[in-house]
Amino acid sequence: MPAVPVRRPKALAPALVLLLAPLATACGDASGAAGPRTVTVTVGYQSKTINTVTAGTLLRSLGYFEEELAARGKKDGNTYKVDWQDYATGAPITAQMTAGKIDIGSMGDFPLLLNAARGKELKQPTRLVSVTGYNLRGGLNTVVTAPDSKLESLADLRGKKVSTSVGSAADGTLVRALQRAGIDPEKGIEKLNQQPSVGASALQAGSVDALSQFVAWPGQLAYEGRAKALYDGAELNLPTFHGVTVREKFARERDGVLEDFLRAQRRATDHLRTEPVAAAESVAKETGLPAEVVHLYNGANGIATFDPELRPQLIEALKQDVPVLRAAELVGEVDVDAFVDPEPLRRASAGTAPYPEAAPARPELWLKGHDRTQSYDSPRELLKAARGADVRAAYVPDAVTGTLWFADRAVWVAEGPELRAFVTRAGATSYVDRHAASGARLVSFAEAGALAS
């Protein structure tokens, strides 16, 4: 199905917003009078970036933030309202935050650093207060090509046109991956700075050779048969995540409201972790994305792990991102330690148990008409269970990186009695080359299914 356009409020162009930032008024109170008043909290989110749903799409649909604010209103006599503003990427959210027009926003790790830098420059400092979804290996970003492309590895991108969103986490993955492949990310390819939807259309039209994007674009395009994976971001083995940022002024003046938001985020996280299929269906309804794609990322074995905690390995990864953005002249120095503020989440999470560490992904089968999925110990067992069943979606983890992928879009390898799946052909070919002595060979999805029976 075609990508559904993101609906977002009309807003000034980001550059103009930045110019007008000093003249902007802060969000929050609708009245400066003493006594009870109406307080509007403006939240910027990205409905299509589905590993932010616990601070955006899912949270909004569940109404948890409004519930927390209603309880606060009963105590202090104020009336609280939430203005949810939907954007395609993190850049316009940062522009609105630095103009004092968005209080709380969610975005990826690279945009978070831009948020920190712009906030400091424009004297509207922001703070990172929680995480939404993360992947410790970097599997949330993927480079894809057209289904019939002859490109088989990242090295084949040399001299080719590649679409990405400059300054995004997906751009960071592309830069690092090209460097590891010995390709200059600025001179070795022709990089086109495009919105995800524009890049997806360009790939389909054949005007670009590859697309590097963040969740959920690669999975959606693969699911719809409009792309195949060329590079799995998890090959970098560097954490990537999305998080929640808040204007420092708002956090100082409305610290209780910020804690309400973080409590609501945790409630949404609990819901997603205990009812992943229901959450996927809800997000699909709100965004127009296929539920099967949402579940690929957000399911029980999904690519993203949801946990608000500001884990040390994520903060360390954020520090490693700074030189990449600095080399692209997108930021100067960024004081990550000063940007990260764990105190609001600690207060909001008081008395709650921490979430467990992410477990390795397992093969997972979603049958039509079922509101639960079934996990299996091996790809072979999954394929046996799927044979003759009314399958809605079948997922398998990459045998090396662990990144979950659609079973019918994966590249399969047979090795004796074992069947292994890979996100990319390059990954599968590399495995076969290393295990030729044991008879490892590439097989089609149909052949893998037949071998499993």
C-alpha positions as CSV (number, residue, x, y, z in Angstrom):
1,M,0.0,0.0,0.0
2,P,1.3,3.5,-0.6
3,A,2.7,5.5,2.2
4,V,0.0,7.7,3.9
5,P,1.1,11.3,4.1
6,V,1.7,12.7,7.5
7,R,-0.8,15.3,8.6
8,R,0.8,18.1,10.4
9,P,-0.2,21.6,11.4
10,K,0.7,24.5,9.1
11,A,3.9,26.0,10.4
12,L,6.5,28.5,9.3
13,A,9.4,27.3,7.4
14,P,12.1,26.1,9.8
15,A,14.6,28.8,8.8
16,L,12.0,31.5,9.3
17,V,11.0,30.0,12.7
18,L,14.6,30.2,13.8
19,L,14.9,33.8,12.8
20,L,11.8,34.6,14.7
21,A,12.8,32.6,17.8
22,P,13.7,35.5,20.0
23,L,10.2,37.0,19.4
24,A,8.4,33.8,20.2
25,T,6.3,33.4,23.4
26,A,6.6,30.3,25.6
27,C,4.0,27.6,25.5
28,G,2.0,26.8,28.6
29,D,-0.3,29.3,30.2
30,A,-3.1,30.8,28.3
31,S,-3.5,33.5,31.0
32,G,-1.1,35.3,33.2
33,A,-3.8,36.1,35.8
34,A,-3.5,34.7,39.3
35,G,-5.7,31.7,40.3
36,P,-7.0,28.8,38.2
37,R,-6.2,29.0,34.5
38,T,-5.9,26.9,31.3
39,V,-2.5,25.5,30.7
40,T,-1.8,24.1,27.2
41,V,1.1,21.7,26.8
42,T,2.4,21.3,23.3
43,V,3.9,18.0,22.3
44,G,5.7,17.4,19.0
45,Y,5.9,13.9,17.8
46,Q,6.5,11.8,14.6
47,S,3.6,9.4,14.0
48,K,5.5,7.5,11.3
49,T,8.6,7.1,13.3
50,I,7.0,4.2,15.2
51,N,9.7,3.6,17.8
52,T,8.6,6.9,19.3
53,V,5.0,5.8,19.8
54,T,5.2,5.6,23.6
55,A,5.8,9.4,23.6
56,G,3.6,10.0,20.6
57,T,1.1,8.0,18.5
58,L,0.3,5.3,21.0
59,L,0.5,7.6,24.0
60,R,-1.9,10.0,22.3
61,S,-4.4,7.2,21.4
62,L,-4.4,5.8,24.9
63,G,-5.0,9.2,26.5
64,Y,-2.7,8.5,29.5
65,F,-1.1,12.0,29.5
66,E,-4.5,13.6,29.5
67,E,-5.5,11.4,32.5
68,E,-2.4,12.4,34.4
69,L,-3.1,16.0,33.7
70,A,-6.7,15.7,34.7
71,A,-5.6,14.3,38.1
72,R,-3.3,17.3,38.5
73,G,-6.0,19.7,37.6
74,K,-8.2,18.3,40.4
75,K,-5.5,19.2,42.8
76,D,-4.4,22.7,41.6
77,G,-7.6,23.9,40.0
78,N,-6.1,24.4,36.6
79,T,-7.5,23.1,33.3
80,Y,-4.8,21.3,31.3
81,K,-5.0,20.7,27.5
82,V,-2.6,18.9,25.2
83,D,-1.8,20.1,21.7
84,W,-0.4,17.2,19.8
85,Q,1.6,18.3,16.7
86,D,2.7,15.6,14.2
87,Y,5.8,16.0,12.0
88,A,7.7,13.8,9.5
89,T,11.2,14.3,11.1
90,G,12.8,15.8,14.2
91,A,14.2,18.9,12.5
92,P,10.9,20.9,12.5
93,I,10.2,19.8,16.1
94,T,13.5,21.3,17.1
95,A,12.7,24.5,15.1
96,Q,9.4,24.9,17.0
97,M,11.0,24.1,20.3
98,T,13.7,26.7,19.9
99,A,11.0,29.2,19.0
100,G,9.3,28.4,22.3
101,K,6.3,26.8,20.5
102,I,6.7,23.1,21.5
103,D,7.3,22.1,25.1
104,I,8.1,18.4,24.7
105,G,9.3,16.5,21.6
106,S,10.6,13.1,20.5
107,M,13.2,12.4,17.9
108,G,16.2,10.2,17.0
109,D,19.7,10.3,18.5
110,F,21.3,12.5,15.8
111,P,18.4,15.0,15.7
112,L,18.6,15.0,19.5
113,L,22.1,16.4,19.3
114,L,21.0,19.0,16.8
115,N,18.2,19.8,19.3
116,A,20.8,20.3,22.0
117,A,23.0,22.5,19.8
118,R,20.3,24.7,18.4
119,G,18.7,25.2,21.8
120,K,22.0,26.4,23.3
121,E,22.7,28.7,20.3
122,L,19.3,30.3,20.4
123,K,19.1,30.5,24.2
124,Q,16.2,28.1,24.4
125,P,18.2,25.2,26.0
126,T,16.7,21.7,26.0
127,R,17.2,18.5,28.0
128,L,17.1,14.8,27.1
129,V,14.8,13.2,29.7
130,S,13.9,9.7,28.5
131,V,14.2,7.1,25.8
132,T,11.4,5.7,23.7
133,G,12.7,2.7,21.6
134,Y,16.3,1.6,21.1
135,N,18.4,-1.1,19.4
136,L,21.8,-1.8,20.9
137,R,23.3,-2.9,17.6
138,G,21.8,-0.1,15.4
139,G,19.2,-2.2,13.6
140,L,16.6,0.6,13.5
141,N,18.3,2.1,10.4
142,T,18.5,0.3,7.0
143,V,19.8,1.0,3.5
144,V,17.5,-0.4,0.8
145,T,17.5,-0.7,-2.9
146,A,14.8,-1.4,-5.6
147,P,13.6,-5.0,-5.7
148,D,15.3,-5.7,-9.1
149,S,18.5,-3.7,-8.3
150,K,21.8,-5.4,-9.3
151,L,23.5,-3.8,-6.2
152,E,24.5,-6.5,-3.8
153,S,26.6,-4.8,-1.1
154,L,27.4,-1.4,0.3
155,A,30.6,-1.3,-1.8
156,D,28.4,-1.3,-4.9
157,L,27.1,2.2,-3.9
158,R,30.3,3.9,-5.0
159,G,29.4,6.6,-7.5
160,K,25.7,6.0,-7.0
161,K,22.8,8.3,-6.0
162,V,21.6,7.7,-2.4
163,S,18.7,9.4,-0.7
164,T,18.7,10.1,3.0
165,S,17.6,12.8,5.4
166,V,20.8,14.7,6.3
167,G,21.3,15.0,10.1
168,S,19.1,12.0,10.8
169,A,20.0,8.8,12.5
170,A,19.7,7.0,9.1
171,D,22.2,9.5,7.6
172,G,24.6,8.7,10.5
173,T,24.3,5.0,9.7
174,L,25.0,5.6,6.0
175,V,28.1,7.8,6.8
176,R,29.6,5.2,9.2
177,A,28.8,2.3,6.9
178,L,30.4,3.9,3.9
179,Q,33.5,4.8,5.9
180,R,33.8,1.2,7.0
181,A,33.5,0.1,3.3
182,G,36.3,2.5,2.3
183,I,34.0,4.9,0.6
184,D,34.1,8.7,1.2
185,P,30.5,9.5,2.3
186,E,30.7,13.0,0.8
187,K,32.6,12.3,-2.4
188,G,32.2,8.6,-3.0
189,I,28.5,8.8,-3.6
190,E,26.0,11.4,-4.7
191,K,23.9,12.1,-1.6
192,L,20.4,13.5,-2.0
193,N,19.0,15.2,1.1
194,Q,15.3,14.2,1.0
195,Q,12.3,13.7,3.3
196,P,11.7,9.9,3.8
197,S,8.5,9.9,1.7
198,V,10.3,11.8,-1.1
199,G,13.2,9.3,-1.0
200,A,10.8,6.4,-1.1
201,S,9.2,7.8,-4.2
202,A,12.5,8.5,-5.8
203,L,13.6,4.9,-5.2
204,Q,10.4,3.6,-6.8
205,A,10.8,6.0,-9.8
206,G,14.5,4.9,-10.3
207,S,15.9,8.4,-9.8
208,V,18.0,7.2,-6.9
209,D,19.9,3.9,-6.5
210,A,19.4,3.4,-2.8
211,L,17.6,4.9,0.2
212,S,19.0,5.1,3.8
213,Q,16.2,5.6,6.2
214,F,15.0,5.1,9.8
215,V,12.1,3.1,11.1
216,A,9.6,2.3,9.7
217,W,10.4,3.2,6.1
218,P,12.7,0.3,5.2
219,G,10.4,-2.3,6.7
220,Q,7.3,-0.8,5.1
221,L,9.0,-0.7,1.6
222,A,10.2,-4.3,2.0
223,Y,6.8,-5.5,3.2
224,E,5.1,-3.9,0.2
225,G,7.6,-5.4,-2.3
226,R,8.9,-2.0,-3.2
227,A,12.5,-2.5,-1.8
228,K,15.0,-5.0,-0.6
229,A,17.5,-4.6,2.1
230,L,21.1,-3.8,1.1
231,Y,22.7,-3.0,4.5
232,D,21.4,-3.8,8.0
233,G,22.3,-1.0,10.4
234,A,23.0,-3.6,13.1
235,E,26.2,-4.5,11.2
236,L,27.7,-1.4,12.8
237,N,27.1,-2.8,16.2
238,L,26.5,0.7,17.6
239,P,23.4,1.6,19.6
240,T,20.8,3.8,18.1
241,F,17.7,5.1,19.8
242,H,14.9,7.8,20.0
243,G,14.3,9.9,23.0
244,V,12.2,12.7,24.6
245,T,13.6,16.2,24.8
246,V,12.0,19.1,26.8
247,R,12.6,22.9,26.8
248,E,14.6,23.6,30.0
249,K,12.4,26.6,30.8
250,F,9.2,24.5,30.6
251,A,10.9,21.7,32.7
252,R,11.8,24.3,35.4
253,E,8.4,26.0,35.5
254,R,6.2,22.9,34.9
255,D,8.3,20.2,36.5
256,G,5.2,18.4,37.7
257,V,3.7,18.4,34.2
258,L,6.9,16.9,32.8
259,E,6.7,14.1,35.4
260,D,3.1,13.5,34.4
261,F,4.3,13.1,30.8
262,L,7.0,10.6,31.8
263,R,4.6,8.6,34.0
264,A,2.2,8.5,31.1
265,Q,5.0,7.4,28.8
266,R,5.9,4.6,31.2
267,R,2.2,3.5,31.2
268,A,2.2,3.4,27.4
269,T,5.5,1.4,27.5
270,D,3.8,-1.1,29.9
271,H,0.9,-1.4,27.5
272,L,3.1,-1.9,24.5
273,R,5.2,-4.6,26.2
274,T,2.3,-6.5,27.6
275,E,-0.1,-6.1,24.6
276,P,2.2,-5.8,21.6
277,V,-0.3,-7.0,19.0
278,A,-3.0,-4.6,20.3
279,A,-0.5,-1.8,20.3
280,A,0.6,-2.5,16.8
281,E,-3.1,-2.6,15.6
282,S,-3.7,0.8,17.4
283,V,-0.6,2.4,15.8
284,A,-1.5,1.0,12.4
285,K,-5.0,2.5,12.7
286,E,-3.6,5.9,13.7
287,T,-0.8,6.1,11.0
288,G,-2.1,4.1,8.1
289,L,1.0,1.8,8.3
290,P,0.4,-1.9,7.9
291,A,0.1,-3.5,11.4
292,E,2.6,-6.2,10.3
293,V,5.2,-3.5,9.7
294,V,4.5,-1.9,13.1
295,H,4.9,-5.3,14.8
296,L,8.2,-5.9,13.0
297,Y,9.7,-3.0,14.9
298,N,7.5,-2.8,18.1
299,G,6.5,-6.4,18.7
300,A,7.6,-8.8,21.4
301,N,10.7,-9.7,19.4
302,G,10.7,-6.5,17.5
303,I,13.8,-4.6,16.3
304,A,13.1,-1.8,18.9
305,T,13.2,-2.4,22.6
306,F,11.0,0.1,24.6
307,D,12.3,1.4,27.9
308,P,12.4,5.0,29.0
309,E,15.7,4.5,31.0
310,L,18.6,6.6,29.9
311,R,21.0,3.7,29.7
312,P,24.7,4.4,29.9
313,Q,25.5,2.6,26.7
314,L,22.9,4.8,24.9
315,I,24.4,8.0,26.3
316,E,27.9,6.8,25.3
317,A,26.6,6.2,21.8
318,L,25.3,9.7,21.7
319,K,28.7,11.0,22.5
320,Q,30.2,9.0,19.7
321,D,27.6,10.6,17.3
322,V,28.9,14.1,18.0
323,P,32.1,13.8,15.8
324,V,30.0,12.6,12.9
325,L,27.7,15.6,13.0
326,R,30.7,17.9,13.6
327,A,32.5,16.5,10.5
328,A,29.4,17.3,8.5
329,E,29.4,20.9,9.9
330,L,26.0,20.4,11.4
331,V,27.0,21.1,15.0
332,G,30.0,22.4,16.9
333,E,30.8,20.9,20.3
334,V,27.9,19.4,22.2
335,D,28.1,18.8,26.0
336,V,26.1,15.5,26.1
337,D,26.4,15.2,29.9
338,A,24.9,18.6,30.4
339,F,22.1,17.8,27.9
340,V,21.1,14.6,29.6
341,D,18.9,15.1,32.7
342,P,17.8,11.8,34.3
343,E,16.2,13.4,37.4
344,P,12.6,13.9,36.1
345,L,12.4,10.3,35.0
346,R,13.8,9.1,38.4
347,R,11.0,11.1,40.1
348,A,8.3,9.9,37.7
349,S,9.5,6.2,38.0
350,A,9.8,6.1,41.8
351,G,8.4,2.9,43.2
352,T,8.4,1.1,39.8
353,A,10.6,-1.9,38.8
354,P,13.1,-1.4,36.0
355,Y,12.5,-3.2,32.7
356,P,14.7,-6.2,31.9
357,E,17.5,-6.1,29.4
358,A,16.5,-6.8,25.8
359,A,16.5,-10.5,25.0
360,P,17.7,-12.0,21.7
361,A,14.9,-12.0,19.1
362,R,13.2,-15.3,18.3
363,P,11.3,-16.4,15.2
364,E,7.7,-15.3,15.5
365,L,4.5,-16.2,13.7
366,W,1.3,-14.1,13.5
367,L,-1.7,-16.0,12.2
368,K,-4.8,-14.3,10.8
369,G,-7.6,-13.8,13.2
370,H,-5.3,-14.2,16.2
371,D,-4.6,-11.4,18.8
372,R,-1.4,-13.2,20.0
373,T,1.7,-14.3,18.2
374,Q,3.7,-17.5,18.7
375,S,7.5,-17.6,19.1
376,Y,9.8,-20.5,18.1
377,D,13.2,-21.7,19.0
378,S,14.5,-21.8,15.4
379,P,13.7,-20.7,11.9
380,R,13.1,-24.3,10.9
381,E,10.3,-24.6,13.6
382,L,8.8,-21.4,12.4
383,L,8.7,-22.6,8.8
384,K,7.2,-25.9,9.8
385,A,4.4,-24.2,11.8
386,A,3.7,-21.8,8.9
387,R,3.3,-24.5,6.3
388,G,-0.4,-24.7,5.3
389,A,-1.4,-22.1,8.0
390,D,-3.3,-18.8,7.4
391,V,-0.3,-16.6,8.0
392,R,-0.6,-12.9,8.5
393,A,3.1,-12.4,9.1
394,A,6.2,-14.5,9.8
395,Y,9.3,-12.9,11.3
396,V,12.9,-14.3,11.6
397,P,16.0,-12.8,13.2
398,D,19.2,-12.3,11.1
399,A,21.5,-15.2,12.0
400,V,24.4,-12.8,12.8
401,T,23.0,-9.4,13.8
402,G,19.7,-10.6,15.3
403,T,17.7,-7.9,13.4
404,L,14.1,-9.2,12.9
405,W,12.9,-9.3,9.3
406,F,10.0,-10.7,7.3
407,A,10.6,-14.4,6.6
408,D,9.5,-14.1,3.0
409,R,11.8,-11.1,2.4
410,A,14.8,-12.6,4.1
411,V,17.7,-14.3,2.3
412,W,17.9,-17.9,3.4
413,V,20.9,-20.3,3.9
414,A,20.7,-24.0,4.3
415,E,23.6,-25.6,6.2
416,G,23.1,-29.3,6.9
417,P,19.8,-29.6,8.8
418,E,20.0,-25.9,9.9
419,L,18.1,-23.1,8.1
420,R,19.3,-19.6,8.7
421,A,17.9,-16.2,7.7
422,F,19.6,-12.9,6.8
423,V,18.3,-9.4,6.3
424,T,20.6,-8.8,3.3
425,R,22.1,-10.9,0.5
426,A,25.5,-9.6,1.4
427,G,25.1,-11.0,4.9
428,A,24.0,-14.4,3.6
429,T,26.8,-14.6,1.0
430,S,29.4,-13.7,3.6
431,Y,28.1,-16.5,5.9
432,V,28.1,-19.0,3.0
433,D,31.7,-18.0,2.1
434,R,32.8,-18.6,5.7
435,H,31.0,-21.9,6.0
436,A,31.5,-23.5,2.6
437,A,33.2,-26.5,4.2
438,S,30.0,-27.4,6.0
439,G,28.0,-27.2,2.8
440,A,26.3,-23.8,3.5
441,R,24.4,-22.6,0.4
442,L,21.9,-20.0,-0.6
443,V,18.3,-21.2,-1.0
444,S,15.0,-19.5,-1.8
445,F,12.2,-18.9,0.7
446,A,10.2,-21.7,-1.0
447,E,13.1,-24.1,-0.8
448,A,13.7,-23.2,2.8
449,G,10.0,-24.0,3.5
450,A,10.3,-27.3,1.7
451,L,13.5,-28.3,3.6
452,A,11.7,-27.5,6.9
453,S,8.9,-29.9,6.3
